[in-house]
Amino acid sequence: MSKVRRAVIFTGGDADLSLLPPEAFSADFVVAADCGMKKALAENVTPDLLVGDFDSMTIPPEYAAVPVCRMPAEKDETDTMTAIEQAIGAGCAEILVVGGTGGRLDHTLSNVFLLESLRDRGITVTMTDGRSTARFIRDETVMLPRRGFRYFSLFAVDECTVTVRGAKYPLENAVLRRTRPYAVSNEIAGDEAEITVRGGVLLLESDRITE
């Protein structure tokens, strides 16, 4: 079985990179989207591609030799959307988006909804600001290791049936609906929690707790 190509995309928005392990930035393809270049520079990472209209910052001298996908200032797609499509075009099916939250609410919501559409295409995308991570899961079972993440929340996009084991508040074939988001702030009881969703899509959000 061939190895899944992995991408890391540095974007704007809030992020505490000190909370992420160094291996989080190891990837087959690295993209810095506009002011996400600041995050890449902070981690001494040289991107494979720069994307953006560069209205937030100019390209630093350290990245003078990096290929650029320059976008117009007035466009339909955000810089993050374009960066993700570039990563998919490079053959990546697993993507970590660093940043993407905080600041403007419209940008945060755009990025969250984008994660759902990508999951429908079979692309696994996780978005993190260091403190929290978010991803969508559909008709599958996932293991959520503790490893610094103690609390997690589940938000139903569609009505779906959910089973949660290995958590302080277990669920067994519970029906979750978008309009009744009660599966919030659950806690991993041991080394990992097991989450199974059937019949729909869940947004899985987990929070890092310093122990």
N, C-alpha and C positions, 0 to 999 in steps of 0.2 A: 504494500500500500504506500503510495507516495505521500510525502509530508505536506501538510497544509501550509501554504505560504501565509505568513503573518505580517501585518503592517501596523505601524504606529503613526498616528497623525497628531501633531502638536497644533492646537488651535488656541484662539483667544479665550477669554473667560477666566474665572478663578480656578486656581489649582495649587495645592501644597505638594510640590514634587518630592519633598523630603519624606513624605509618608509612603512613597512608592519604592519597592525594592529596585535595585539597579537593573535586574534582569527584565523589568517591565519595559525597558526601552530597547531591548534587543529585538530586532525584527529583520525580515528579508527586504522590507521596503519602508522607508521613512519619509514622511511628507510633513513639511511645516507650512501651515496655512496662515498667511499674512502675519499678524503679530504673534502667532504661535512660534515664530522664529525665536522670540525671547526665551521661551521655555526650552527649546532645543539647545540654544546657546548656553543656558544655565546648566544643562546636563552634559555639555561638551559633546553633543551629538551632531554629526554632519548629515543633513537630510540628503535623500536621493533626488528630491524634487521640492521646489518652492511653488506655492500656489497663492494667488490673490491679486487684488488690485493695488495692494500695498499703499492703501490710504491711511493705515494706522502707523506704519513705520517703513523706512527705506531698507533695502537689502544691506545687511552689514558686510564689511570687507571680508570677513571669514567665510562668507558664502558666495563670494564673487564667481566661483567656478561651478556652482550648483545649477543644474538646469532649472528653468523657470517656466511655469504655465501662468502667463499673465492674463488676468481677467479684467474686463471693463468695469468701471465704477458702478454703472447702471446695468444690472443684469437680473435674470430670473432666479439663478441658483446662488446660494451662499458659497463663500469660500470653502466652508467645511464640506458641503455637498460635493463640490468639484473635487476636493482633495480625496474624498472617499471613492468617487468614481474613478479617479486616476489610480488609486490603490487596487480597485477591483480589476481595472484594465491591465494592471501589472500581474494579475493572476492571484491576488490575495483574497482568501475567503474568511479570514479571521482578522479583525481589525480592533485595535485599541485607540480610542479617541481620548486624548489628554486635554482636559479643559472642556469647553463647550457649555458650561453652566455659569450661573452668577451674572452680574451685570444686567444686561437688557433681558427682560422676560421673554420678548418675542424670539430672540435668538435661542434661548434655552428651550422653549417649547418647540421651535423648529427642529432642533437637534434631537429631542426626545421622539417626536413623531417620525423623524427620518430613520431612527433605529428600528421602528416597527416595520417600515416599508422594506428595509434591507433584510430583516429576518424573513419576510415573505419570499425574498429572492434566494434564500439559502445562505446568506452572508451573516456570520456571527460578529456582531459589533458590541463592544462594551465601552461605555463612556465613564470616565472617572475624573474627579477633581482631587484625588488623593484621599479625601475623607470619605467619600461615598462613591459607589459604582452603580450603574444602571444598565440593564439589558432586557431584551424581550425573549420569552420562551414560549414555544407553541407545541402542544401535543407531544410532550417529552418528559423525561425524568432527568433532573440535574442534581448534582451534589454540590452543596455550598460549604466549603471548608471554613473553619473558624479563622485560623491564620490572621488574627488581628481584627477580623470582621465579626462582631458579636450579634448585632441587631440586623434584621431584614424586614422588608415590607413587600406585600404583594398587591398589585393593582390590576383588576380585571379590565381588559379592553373589551372583550366579548364575554357574555355569560359562559362560564366554564366550571368544570369540576376539578377540585384541587385536593390533593392529599399531602400533608406535611408531617414528616417523622424526624425524630432527633432534635426537636425544638421544645421550648418551654410550653408553647401553646400548640399542640398537635392538631391537625385536621384530618378527617377521614371522609373522603368523597364529599367535601363541602362545596356548595354552590356559591361562587363569587360573582358579583355583578359590579359593573362600573359605578352604578349609582349608590352602592352601599359598601364603601371601602373600609371594612372593619379589620382586614388582615394586616394591620400596621404595627410596627415595633415588636415583632416577634423576636425571640432570642434563641440562638444556637445553643443547645444544651450540652453537647459533647464536642467531639472533634469536627463534626460536620452535620449538616441537616440535609434531608432528602426531600425534594420538592417535585411532585408530579402534577402536570396539568393535562387535562383532556377536554377536547371540544372547543378550545378557544385559545386566546393569547393573554399572557400575563406580563406585566412590567415587574421585574424583580429588581428591587433596590436594596443595597446593603450598606451599612455604615461601619466605618473603622472606629474602634475604641481602643485607646491606649491603655494597656494593662500592666 
